[in-house]
């Protein structure tokens, strides 16, 4: 049986598993069994993808007698889809393992079980689709199922708002993709991907398709200014669904962008790169600034997802620029950095959302200013979260540093580009990405320090207990991936090399030939990095420092009061708060980029109410773009409401006028 046949069979099993859960809804073992089966099926995806990456480059294809008449549903598993199938398989299987324990806390588990397995199957079909109809149908099913999962706790007003915004953005993105594939198919209606690859298009059509893909795939991935649904949907959804949406679904959106822009459109001219680079860098800075200001731990992680999506888009833009100028080695470096960061983000962001879910289950809280001291109550979760925080902060020797280091090596290759505009723009974008990396470290020091260190800021945090073993095992696997992919990045780069070769036409040198697990992206004279030696150095220094302290320090026990920041009161209110840690950056950058405003509410003399510092931070994209559009739509809808009171004669006149306009449009199109 071919690899694509196995993949389709696994996807079909996932699609059937949801309705089966509805039939068996009263069984007490249902939740654990559904998640366990989903984990096994997703592990099958990962295995099929790995085998396909190691096999022949041609891939395998399948045509099913469903879909459009006389065309059918074309499915194909090539090297690019195989890589993303591995990402889906690993992320889906580990998240499903986590859900076995997390799902016990759901008050209405069937609201998740009915849609969770089909959601995984729909994402797999997006990766396997080889024609426009199958791709769009699978994409829309994926969107609707994820929307249903976001609405799991639909009785809460914030959840309903999140579901509405997500549905609108998903519909807008699907419409953009529909138009993009319509232009790719052309007047001949070549809906198969093979026909699209061979078509000849004008520069105008290429530019429009690129813009539509940025709108369609970018809205699902979280590219600014289309990111507004993420910080609403991720906190509303159950934590294992948030991990899946952030760690996997956004990668499926990136796959759609790569499939069209790097494959179906063919080699693009250099002018296509600047807009992708600029949007990526701007998205990275905006996302991490918003994460720095947020006190809801899940919302902060959602904003961090926006930042990482921006990093990946910037890397893809660099790959477009290098490939357009025939710099194959540099293009392979940038594209490898993008794929590596896609894999890494799946690992550490899924880990962090699972950790946030563990905290939510243990305390019932998401507000950082009501947590604290969890390192004493939940030591295993605290350690695993620390691994995720270090990884997403791009600190060596973990995997986040390895992929971002590759990206900056690609930025340093920009002097070889002949266009002066790109020579100026790419270093500027690199500076923005460096700023985003620094802000990411600050943001996650704040999240971990306020949430896990210090003293408990509420009774719920003070009485928290460690979560179940299924959740800890899943988080432990992801933490191990973060460590191993950072120490041995050459293994991952060599595994991705066939994908880079198939898409870019070149690849990085074989990293297995380097000694001591060193990675050399271009040439050793330019740069090299050895995560294994960095790990040995960090472990040795930490062990030596610990030994020195225990060997030479006094063994006498001494007790002293903790530093109270100048306040003798032992209240937990004297600790640094999340807002207090964000204040310097809020005042330096937030006042301009986030419209941050501070106001002191001082009560009148004799009023016993305490003085308050009120801080307001807004997403300017929401205020400047979406609120005016929402108001305009409301005003137009109010005016159009009069149409329901027209006479039959006026209705027929409107239909006739629209028909005439449609015929004129068709005549001009021909």
Helices and strands as residue ranges (DSSP letters): H 3-23, H 30-54, E 60-64, E 73-77, H 79-102, G 103-105, H 110-128, H 132-150, G 151-153, H 157-185, H 193-198, H 203-221, H 230-236, H 239-244, I 245-249, H 250-258, I 259-264, G 270-272, H 273-293, H 297-324, H 328-363, G 368-370, H 374-377, H 379-392, H 399-411, G 414-416, H 420-452, H 459-462, H 469-487, H 489-504, G 511-513, G 515-517, H 531-552, G 572-574, H 578-585, I 586-590, H 591-593, E 597-601, E 612-616, H 620-621, I 622-626, H 627-640, G 641-645, H 648-669
